[in-house]
Amino acid sequence: MSIRRLPEHLVNRIAAGEVVERPASALKELVENAIDSGATRIVVRLGGGGVDLIEVTDDGCGMSPAEMALALERHATSKLPEALWDRGAIDAVTTLGFRGEALPSIASVSRFTVESRPRGADGWSRTVDNGALAGEGPAALPPGTRVRVEGLFEKVPARRKFLRSARAEYAACLDAVKRLAMSRPEIGFSVEHDGRRVLQVQEGMTRPERVAALTDRALAENSVAVDLEREGHVLGGVAGIPTFNRGVADHQYLFVNGRPVKDRLLTGAVRGAYAEMLARDRHPVVALFLDVPPDQVDVNVHPAKTEVRFRDPQLARGLIVSGLRRALDEAGHRSVQRADTGGMEMWQREPLAPVPAAQDALWNVERGAAVSAPRPDAVYERRASFIAPPQARAEPAAAPVPGVTSFPLGVARGQVAKTYIVAEAEDGLVIVDQHAAHERLVLERMRRAMAGGTVASQALLLPEVVELDEPACDRLEARIAELGEFGLELERFGPRAMLVRAVPAMLGGGDVAGLVTDIADELAAFDEALSLKERLDHVAATMACHGSVRAGRVLSVAEMNALLREMEVTPHSGQCNHGRPTWVKLAHGDIEKLFGRK
């Protein structure tokens, strides 16, 4: 077998396979070049999700015709001055990329046009059609550069057929621009898709303002500033308080020396910092900017430069954990949790005799005193339109306390830390996590309702508008019919909002905006990878979580017993929707061992 040198056009196409994975990859390279050119304003135009058209216009320094020709050759760059060409000087590069490296790769798989004009000079244009020069000549444009990419992978069908839908590619392009715009608040960004403006941020914004504008406007009021320096490493940014969380980890933005990265080390550090403040299925919203000396980090370990390697990884991880925890400690008791209006409202009263007032008391652990619990009948007063209050009838004023032999999970005796129900069974002590248990019960109710047709819905008195980013609205709009089967009635309300007209009746209202936001996150994480049934199960689990009683709510004895009775007749009630146990039992023998009686 003889060894042969590959032709130039084939070399470029192979390189394109490493650099240009999808339209978002090409867009990222072009916007990074615009940033490095000293631009103060960058305009992006997309067509067909970036597959048909990508156009990036900046007001940077521009290029002369000779520089433009060099930029389209392999291994040519403006990022490495000649004085730094000695061995190892590549570590000193502080720009985002190497102008000229990605351009020939992109031009080899598309119709590529670059127009540029330096200040005080005339403009020039150069067109390359899938690796072959198609023309060049004078061009009229303001100082700066305009790059146009059309028909990406049009002549490489093996690559194009693996692209996702135009909507999915557009969402990836928008995310790439958001991350770069977040790292450069001093630069203005504008994005248009199919002739419609979908994003615009002005130049000269502060970092917290830019992060809030690109993620969630509520983040500005529900976050803390992060600022820590250690051994030449500087950490800054914005961290959402623990109760301002999301259902997936897609809202964690990490930057190293101004470069957006998706690094496992940094992601793990964020998870560790929030470990004791969030449930395992919830994720914080953060935007962290880590600045380290260039010789302490290697940014060339990945072709797309999305991963980095630190010389001292423990220092970087410790800086993030310490910085986040210090900032969150300063947040004190701040919270964005809304009152729990769902949860237990739809439970019917258990068929038990009334509990005497002396027995119907909860022990408040925090105060160390007995406090009277809410009346059992209070559960009816909160939602009178669904369950009629019990009618008066002749019966003893106080019946004996139910025995413990009749029920596998026993009878409720109290509540600990407003989270755990303590019940006495015939053979031991049962401790129940009220949120995890009710979450499973609501999920099983929804599954039974789906098996019988559709879930009953409850119309909202006033439809609620939930603001989301455009890709999230697109995902929800595509699943409106499926979500309607769960009783969640949605309607598109402009490019970046959804109108909620009805919610599942069994959820009893609650945090509608949080429910819709989490469902959008679930669809983003699992929409393409899972079957329809699996997607529906994820949506049902998300709804059940929002419809369940939260930890921290004081329950009456009647409510606690109602929960125990329903658990006994519900399949899979021993674990919550996330696989955690809902209850544990201490047998009499185990308790006797704890106290040395055995």
N, C-alpha and C positions, 0 to 999 in steps of 0.2 A: 504494500500500500504506500503510495507516494504522498508526500506532504506538499500541499499547494497553498499559496497565498490567496486569501479571499479577496474578491473585488471590493472596491470602496463602498459601493451602494449596499452590498450585503453586510459589510462590517457595520455600517450605520444602522441598518435594520436590526441587527443583533443587539447593538447598543441601545436602540430604542426599546427593545424588550425589557431592558433593565431599568430604564429611566421613565419611559412612557407606558405605564401600566394601563391607564385609562385617561379620559379627558381631564380629570382633576389633577393628575400627575403633570401633564403638560402645562395646565394653567398655573400650578404652583411654581414651576420653573420660570415661567414668563413673569409672574408677579414678583418673584424674588429678584429677578434681573432689574425690574422697574424700581424696586426699593433701593437696590444697590446703585442705581444710576443717580440717586439724589433727588428723586421725584418728591413733590409735595402733594400731588394729586394723581390718583390712578383710577382709570375708568375701565371696567370689564364688561364686554358684551358677549352673551352666549346665545347659541341657537341649537335647538334640539338636544338640550342637556349637555352641550359642549361637543357633541359628536359631529354636528354639522358646522358649527362655527365657534371659535374662540378668538376674541379680539381684546388685546390689552394695550391701552394708550396711557402714556405717562408724559410728564413735563420735565423729565430729567435732563442729563447732560447731552444726550444724543450721540450719534456716531457718524463719522465721515464715511464716504464710499469705500475707502480702503479698509477701515476698521470693520465695516459691515461685511465685506468679503471674508475677512479673517474670522469674524464671529461665526460664520457658517462652515468653518473648517474644524476638523477634530483636533482636540488638544490645543486649542487656542483660548486664551483667557485675558481678561483685563483685571482680574482680581489678585494677581500675584506680580508685584512690581519686579523689574529686572534686578534690582538690588537685593532681592530676597530669594534669588534662584539657587542659592547654595543649598547643600543637603540639609534637610530637616526644616527649612524655612516654611514649608507648607503648614506647619503647626501655627504660624503667626497670622494666618489669614483670618480676618474677623468679619468678612462679608458672608452673605447667605449662600452664595454658590459661585461657580466659575463661569462667567459669561462666555459663551462660545461652546461650552461642553454639551449642554442639552440641546442647543439650537439645531445642529446638524442631525441629531437623532430624531427630533420632532419633524424636521423638514423631509426626512427620508420616508415618512409614513403619512404625509399629508400634502396639501397644496399650501405652501408656506410663503407669506409675503411680509417683508419687513421694510418699513419706511422710517427714516430718521433724519433729523436736522439738528446739528449743533447750533448754539446761539452764535449769531453773526455769520452764518454760512447758509448755503442752499441745501434743500432737502434732496434725498436720494432714495430710490426704491429698488428692491431686489426680490425676485420671485423664484422659488424653487418648487418644482412639482415632483413629489415623491423621489427626491434625491437628484433630479436633473435640473440644471439651471434653465428657467423658462423665460427669463427676461429681466432687464434692469433699465433704469433711466431716472430722470428728474421727477421729483414729487413735491407737491405743495402741501405743507402742513406746518403747524406752529412748532417752535423748538421742543424737542423731545423725540419720542420713539413710539411707533404704532406697529404692533405685530399681529398678523392675522393668520389663523390656522383654520383651514376649511377641509371638510371630508376626511377627518382623521380615520386611519386604517381602511380607507375606501378601497385601496388596491391591495390590502392584506386581509382578505376575508377570513383567514384562520384566526386572526386576532379580533376582528370586528364581531364575529359571531359570539364571542365570549363576553362582550360588553353587556351590562344590565340594561334595564329599560331607560328611556330618556329621563323619566322622572327621578330614578335612582341616581343616574349619572349627574343630573343637575344638583341633587342634594349633596353629593360628594364635592362638586365644584364649589358650591356655596360654603360648605364647611371649610374647605381649604382657604378660601378668601377670608372667611371670618377669623381663622386662626392667625393668618398673617396680618390682618388689620388690627387684631387685638395686640399684637406685639409691637405695633408702630402707631401709637395714638397721635403722633405729630403729623401723620400723613392722612389725607382724606381719601376715602374709597367709595366707589359707586359701582353697582352691579346691575346689569339689565339682562333679562332672559326673555327671548322671543318678543322683543320690543317693549317689555314692561319692566319698570324699575322695581327691583326687589330688595335692594339694600343701599343705604347711603349714610355715611358717617362723615362728619366734618373734620378737617384738620385742626390741630391744636387742642384736642381734648385731653383731660387728665386720664391716667390709667384706669382708675375706678369708673369714671364716666364711660370710657370706651368699652370696658368689660361688661358693664350693665347694659349698654346700648346693643351689644352683640349677643347677649345671652338672655337675660330676663330683667326687665326694668325694676322688678321688685328686689333684685339682688342688692341694689344700692342701699336699701333700708334694712336689709337682713344679712349683712355681712360685716366682717371686721378686716382691717388692714393688717397685712403681714409685713414685718420689717425686721430682719435679723442679719447680722454680719458676723462671720467667724473665719479666721485664718485666710483672709482674702476672698472668701466666697460670700456673696451678697444675695439674700433672698428677699423678694418683695412680692406684692400681689394682693389679691382679694380672696377671702375664704368665707363661704356661706356658713352661718351658724348651723348647728346640728339639725335643728328642726326645719331648716330650709333645705330639703333634700329631694332627690329624684329616684326613680325606680331603676335606672341603669346608670352606668359610669361614663356615659358619653358627654357629660357636662363637666369634665375635668380637663382643663387646658394647662399644659405644661410647656415651658419655654426655657431653653438653655442658651445663654448669650444671644437672646433675641430670636432664636430659631425654634419653631414649633416642633416638639418631639412627642413620641408615644413610647416612653421608656418604662420597662417593667419595674426597674429599681425605684423610679420616682413615683409610679402609680402605687407600688407597695408601701412606700413611705407615707403617702396620703392616707391609704387605708389604715395603716398603723396609728396615725395621729388621731383618727376619728374612731378607733376601735371600740372604745368604751362609751361612745356617745351615740352610736347609730346601730340599728338592727342590721343583721348581716345582709338583708335584702334591700337595704337603702344605701344611697351613695351621695356624697356631698357635692356641692357645686363650688369649684375652686378655679382660680386662674393664678398660677404661680410662675414667677420670673426669677430664674436662677442665673446669676452672673458669676462666672469663674474665670480665672486666668486661662488664656488659650492653651497654654502648655499642660493644663490639668485635665483636659477633656479632648477626646478624639471624636470628631463628628463625621468621619469618613468610613464608619464601620457598616454602613448601609447605603446602597445605591441612591435611594431617595432621601438620605440623611434624616430619617425619622427616628433613628436610634442613635444613642451616644454611649461612649464608654469613658468612665471617670478613672483618673489615676488613683483617687482615694474615694471609692464608692461609699464607704461608711461615713465619711465626713459629709458627703452630699445628702445621704439619707438622714443622718442625725440632724442636719441643719433644717430639713423640711419638717421632720417630726417636732423638733423643738420650737421652730418658728410658728407652726400651726397651733400647737398646744398653748404656747404663750399668748397668742392672739385670741384663741377661743376662751382661755381663762379670763381674759379681760372683758369678754362679752357678758360674763356673769350669768344672770338668769334670763337673758333675752330669749324670746321664743316667738315663732310664727304659727304655732299650732292653733287651729281653730277649735271652738267648743265641739265636743263630740255629740252631734245631733242624730247620728244613725244608731248603730249598735243595737241596744236591747229593746227599742221601741216596739218592735213587731212581735215580741214574745207574748204568748197567751199565758195566763196564770196557771201554774201547775195545779192539778186536782188534789190539793192537800188541805187539811183543815187549817184555819188561821193559827198563827203562831202567837203565843202570849207576848205581851209587851216586854216582860222581863227577859224573854229569850230573844226577842227581836232587837238586839243591840249589837253593835260592832265595836270591837276593841281597836281604838285608834292608837297604833303603835307609836306615832310621832309624839302625841300628847300624853300618852300613858294614862288615858282615862277612858271610861266607857261613854260612848255617845249614842244617842238614839238614832237608829237607821231610818231612812224614809219608809213611809207606809207602803205595804205591798201594793195597795191600790194605786199608788202614784204612777205606776207604769201605764195605766189606762188614761190618766189625766193628760199625759203628754201627747197622745195621739188618739183623741176621742173619735176622730172620723173613721178610724179603722176598727177599733175594738170597743164595744160598748162596755161601760162600767158594770161591775156586778150588782145585781139587784138585791135589795134587803130581803132577808128571809129569817124565819125562826130557827136559830141554832145556838148551841152553847157559845157564850162570849169568849171562852178560851178553851181550846182543845189541847190534849197532851201533845208534847213534842213528838214528831214522827220517829218511829224506831229506826235503828240503823241496819236492821236485818233485811229490809225489803229492797234495798238499792245497792247495786254493785259499787257505785262511787260514793255511797254514803249520803249523809245529810250535812248541809253547810253549817258550820259553826262560827265562821267569821272570815275576815279578809285581812291580809297582811300586805303592807306597803302599797295599798290600793291597786294591787296587781295580781295577787295570788289568793285564790279561794282555798280555805282550809275546811275540809269535810271529814266527818267521822264515819267510818265504815265498820262493819262487823269484825273485820279481820285486820284493821289498822287505820292509819291516818293518810288521807288523800290530799295532795296539794295540786291545784289546777292553775295553769296560766290562763287567765280569763280572755286575753286578746287572742292568743294562739288557738284556744279551743273554739271561740266563737267564729274565728276566721274559717276554720274547717267546716263548721256547721252551716255557715252562709254559703260556702262553696258547694256543699252537697245539696243544699236546697236549690241552688241555681241549676245544678246538673239534673236534678229530678224535674225541675220545671222545663228545662230544655228537652228532656226526653218526652215530655207530654205535649210539646208544641213550642211555645215561646214563653219567655219570662214576662209576667205582668209588669206594666210600666205605670209610673205615677207622674202625671203632667205637673210641671212646675208652674206656680201661679204667675211668675214672671220669668220668661226664658233668660238664661244666664249666658253671657258672652265670655268665652274663654280665649284669651290671646295666646297664640303659639307662633313659632316660626313657620314659614311657608312649607318646607318639606314635611313637618309634623302634620300640618293641616291636610296636605296631599295624601299622606298615609291614612289619616282618619276618614277622609272623603271616599277613598277607595274601598273602605270597609264599613260604610254606613249601613248597608243592608245586613251584614253579619252582626254588627253591634245592635241593630234594631231588634234582633232576635233575643238579645239579653235585656231588652227593655230600655236601652239607652238610645234615645232619639236625638240625632245630631243633624245639623244643617250647616253648610258652608256659609260663612258670613264675612265675605271679603277675602283678600289674599292671605291674611295672617290671623284669622279668628274663626272659631267654630261657635255656633249657637246651639245650646243644649235646651231642648224642649221638654224632655222627660227622662227620668232615671228609673232604674229597677225599683219596684215598690218595696221589695224586701230590704233594700238598703236604707230606706227612710230618709233620703236627702243626704245630708252631710256635706263634706267638702267636694262640691261638684267640680270645681276647677282642678283640684288635686287629682281627682279620679280621671278626668279626661287627659291631663298631662301625663300621668303614669301609663295610661293605655297607649298614648302616642309613643312613649319611650319603649314600651314592650314591643310594639309593632316595628319600631326601628331596629331593635335588637334581634327579633326572631322572625320577621315577616317573610324573608326569602328562604330561610334555612329550614323551616318547619312546615309540616303538612297543615291543611286547614283545621283538622281536629285538634292538633297540638296548639295551633295559634288560638283557637277558641278557648282551650283550657287555660292558656296564659291570661287571656282577657278575663275569663271568669275568676281566676285566682286574684287578679288585680282588683276587680270589683269587690270580691269578698273581703279583701284586706281593708278596703275603705268602708265597707259596710259593717265591720265588726267593732265591738266595744273596745275602746282603747285602754291600755294600761294607764293607771292613774285616776280611774273613775271609781267612785264609791258606789257599791251595789247594795241593794237591800237583800235580806236573807231570802225573800221570795225570788228575786232575780237570780241569785246564786243557785238556788235549788232548781229553778227552771233550766238553767244552763246544764247542770249535772244530769237532769232527767233526759234532756234532749241528746246529750253526749252518749248516754247508754243505749239509745236506739238508732244512732247514726253510724253508718259504716265509716271506717277509716278515721274515726274521731280521736284516735290515740296519737295522731301526729298532725301538725298544722300543714298548710299548703307548701311550706318550704322544707318539710322533713323534720322539723324539731318536735320533740315530745310535747304534748299538751297537758299531761298530768303524770305524776309519780306517786308511788305509794310506799309508805313506811309501815311494814308489818309490825304487829305487836312485839314480836321477837326482836326486830331491829331496834325498836324504841327501848326495850328492856336492856339491850346491849349498850346503848348509848348512855344509860344511867347506871350501868354496872349491876343490874339486877340479874344478869345471866352470865 
